[in-house]
Amino acid sequence: MFFPKWTNKVVKLVLAGAVLAGGGVAAIAGIVHQPSFTDVGYQPIQPVPYSHKKHAGDMGIDCRFCHTSVEQSAVVIVPPTQTCMTCHKQVKADSPRLAKVRESFETGKPIRWVKVHKLPDFVYFNHKAHVSAGVSCVSCHGRVDQMEEVQQVQPLNMSWCLDCHRDPAPHLRPKELVTKLDWVPPGDPAEIGREIVRVKNINPPLHCSGCHR
């Protein structure tokens, strides 16, 4: 049995359509799986309802009161329960919302906070180096002083980091203002940053070993 010649064109069109459709699906999947889609907006439920807006925003508590290692260490610690109880031995000491905090303090068993900002194990990031250079908490974590619950606001992927390393000036501020999250530059932030780059001789690495060690 022979098929008409026109069926050859149909087969070619079907195959071409399949290839184009497959390529389109692959392209869409590649875009959707970018950190800007999968990670930005991530906001896990924490074991204790803690409001950064209340503490860092309304009450004006400096980031370093809880995250004490940010200026001395590559890694920023999650505050131990003892830090919470510095205030909450007196403030809302009987609040049911703080039951797990009191239990943790009494038993010595740490609260299992859920990490929001995650980097792969093969990425080396030094908080001390960035804070010392004048990179504000806002640049990576956003205005946490306005967040009831912290969420991820930046993709934290390699291209995002490299964009900053190639042109760090717009993201720099005087070191004493790094944790002042509501600071508004008096002029062009890039101009302020360029002066900081000059004075501190800031030259972020662009080679692989800068972040992959």
C-alpha positions as CSV (number, residue, x, y, z in Angstrom):
1,M,0.0,0.0,0.0
2,F,1.4,3.4,-1.0
3,F,0.6,6.7,0.7
4,P,0.1,9.9,-1.4
5,K,3.1,12.1,-1.9
6,W,1.4,14.9,0.1
7,T,1.7,12.8,3.3
8,N,5.5,13.4,3.2
9,K,4.9,17.1,3.8
10,V,2.5,16.3,6.6
11,V,5.1,14.1,8.4
12,K,7.8,16.8,8.0
13,L,5.4,19.4,9.4
14,V,4.5,17.2,12.3
15,L,8.2,16.5,13.1
16,A,9.1,20.2,12.8
17,G,6.2,21.1,15.1
18,A,7.3,18.5,17.6
19,V,10.8,19.9,17.6
20,L,9.7,23.4,18.1
21,A,7.2,22.5,20.8
22,G,9.9,20.5,22.6
23,G,12.3,23.4,22.4
24,G,9.6,25.8,23.6
25,V,8.8,23.6,26.6
26,A,12.5,23.3,27.4
27,A,13.0,27.1,27.2
28,I,10.0,27.7,29.4
29,A,11.2,25.1,31.9
30,G,14.6,26.7,32.0
31,I,13.2,30.2,32.7
32,V,10.8,28.9,35.4
33,H,13.5,27.1,37.2
34,Q,15.6,30.3,37.5
35,P,16.1,31.5,41.1
36,S,14.2,34.7,40.3
37,F,11.1,32.4,39.8
38,T,11.7,29.6,42.3
39,D,13.4,31.4,45.2
40,V,12.3,35.0,45.2
41,G,9.2,35.2,47.5
42,Y,10.2,32.2,49.6
43,Q,8.7,32.7,53.0
44,P,8.7,29.6,55.2
45,I,6.5,29.2,58.3
46,Q,8.7,29.6,61.4
47,P,8.2,27.7,64.7
48,V,7.7,30.9,66.5
49,P,5.8,33.9,65.1
50,Y,8.6,36.5,65.1
51,S,8.0,40.0,63.5
52,H,11.0,41.7,62.1
53,K,8.8,44.7,61.5
54,K,8.0,45.0,65.2
55,H,11.6,44.5,66.5
56,A,13.8,46.0,63.8
57,G,11.3,48.5,62.4
58,D,8.9,49.8,65.1
59,M,11.3,49.3,68.0
60,G,14.4,50.1,66.1
61,I,16.5,47.2,67.3
62,D,19.8,47.1,65.4
63,C,20.4,43.9,63.3
64,R,23.6,43.3,65.3
65,F,21.8,42.9,68.6
66,C,20.5,39.5,67.4
67,H,22.9,38.7,64.6
68,T,26.0,39.4,66.6
69,S,28.6,37.7,64.3
70,V,27.9,39.7,61.2
71,E,30.9,42.0,61.5
72,Q,33.4,39.3,62.8
73,S,32.5,36.1,60.9
74,A,31.9,34.7,57.5
75,V,28.7,33.2,58.8
76,V,25.9,35.1,60.5
77,I,24.4,33.2,63.4
78,V,20.8,32.8,64.2
79,P,20.4,34.3,67.7
80,P,20.2,31.8,70.5
81,T,17.2,31.7,72.8
82,Q,19.2,33.5,75.5
83,T,19.1,36.6,73.2
84,C,15.3,36.5,73.0
85,M,15.0,36.1,76.8
86,T,17.1,39.1,77.4
87,C,13.9,41.0,76.9
88,H,11.2,38.4,77.2
89,K,12.0,37.5,80.8
90,Q,10.0,40.7,81.5
91,V,8.3,41.6,78.3
92,K,5.3,39.4,77.4
93,A,6.7,36.8,79.8
94,D,3.5,34.8,79.8
95,S,2.5,35.1,76.2
96,P,1.3,31.8,74.7
97,R,3.0,32.8,71.4
98,L,6.4,32.6,73.2
99,A,5.8,29.2,74.8
100,K,8.4,27.5,72.6
101,V,10.9,30.2,73.5
102,R,10.4,29.7,77.2
103,E,10.6,25.9,76.7
104,S,13.8,26.3,74.7
105,F,15.3,28.5,77.4
106,E,14.4,26.1,80.2
107,T,15.5,22.9,78.4
108,G,18.5,24.2,76.5
109,K,17.1,22.7,73.3
110,P,17.5,25.2,70.5
111,I,14.5,26.4,68.4
112,R,14.6,24.9,64.9
113,W,14.3,28.1,62.9
114,V,13.8,27.6,59.2
115,K,16.6,29.1,57.1
116,V,15.3,31.6,54.5
117,H,18.4,32.6,52.5
118,K,20.2,29.5,51.3
119,L,23.4,29.2,49.2
120,P,24.7,26.0,47.7
121,D,27.4,24.2,49.6
122,F,29.9,24.9,46.8
123,V,29.4,28.7,47.2
124,Y,31.7,30.6,49.7
125,F,30.2,33.8,51.0
126,N,31.8,36.0,53.7
127,H,29.4,38.3,55.5
128,K,32.3,40.1,57.3
129,A,34.0,41.0,54.0
130,H,30.8,42.5,52.5
131,V,29.7,44.4,55.7
132,S,33.3,45.8,56.0
133,A,33.1,47.0,52.4
134,G,29.8,48.8,53.1
135,V,27.3,46.4,51.6
136,S,24.0,47.0,53.6
137,C,21.7,44.2,54.8
138,V,19.1,45.8,52.5
139,S,21.1,44.9,49.3
140,C,20.7,41.2,49.8
141,H,17.9,40.8,52.4
142,G,15.6,43.7,51.5
143,R,13.8,45.9,54.0
144,V,13.4,43.3,56.7
145,D,12.4,46.1,59.1
146,Q,9.1,46.2,57.1
147,M,8.5,42.5,57.0
148,E,6.2,40.7,59.5
149,E,7.8,37.5,58.3
150,V,11.1,37.4,56.4
151,Q,11.0,36.4,52.8
152,Q,13.7,36.2,50.1
153,V,13.6,39.2,47.8
154,Q,16.7,38.6,45.7
155,P,17.6,35.6,43.6
156,L,21.1,35.2,45.1
157,N,22.3,33.4,42.0
158,M,25.7,33.7,40.3
159,S,24.7,36.3,37.7
160,W,23.1,38.5,40.4
161,C,26.3,38.3,42.5
162,L,28.5,39.0,39.5
163,D,26.5,42.1,38.5
164,C,27.3,43.6,41.9
165,H,31.0,42.5,41.8
166,R,31.4,44.1,38.3
167,D,29.9,47.4,39.6
168,P,29.7,47.5,43.4
169,A,29.5,51.3,43.8
170,P,25.7,51.7,43.7
171,H,25.4,49.1,46.5
172,L,27.9,50.6,49.0
173,R,27.3,53.0,51.8
174,P,29.4,54.2,54.8
175,K,30.1,51.2,57.1
176,E,28.3,52.8,60.1
177,L,25.1,52.9,58.1
178,V,25.2,49.3,56.9
179,T,22.5,48.2,59.4
180,K,20.5,51.4,59.2
181,L,17.9,49.9,56.9
182,D,15.9,53.1,56.2
183,W,18.9,55.2,55.2
184,V,18.3,57.3,52.1
185,P,21.5,58.5,50.4
186,P,21.8,62.3,50.3
187,G,22.8,62.2,46.6
188,D,23.6,59.8,43.9
189,P,24.3,56.4,45.6
190,A,26.7,55.4,42.8
191,E,28.8,58.5,43.4
192,I,28.9,57.9,47.1
193,G,29.8,54.3,46.4
194,R,32.6,55.2,44.0
195,E,34.3,57.3,46.7
196,I,34.1,54.3,49.1
197,V,35.6,52.1,46.4
198,R,38.4,54.6,45.9
199,V,39.1,55.0,49.6
200,K,38.9,51.3,50.5
201,N,40.5,50.1,47.3
202,I,37.6,47.7,46.8
203,N,38.1,45.2,44.0
204,P,35.6,42.3,44.2
205,P,36.8,39.1,42.6
206,L,35.4,38.0,39.2
207,H,37.4,34.8,38.9
208,C,35.9,31.4,39.9
209,S,37.9,30.9,43.0
210,G,36.5,34.0,44.6
211,C,33.3,32.2,45.5
212,H,34.1,28.6,44.7
213,R,36.8,27.3,47.0
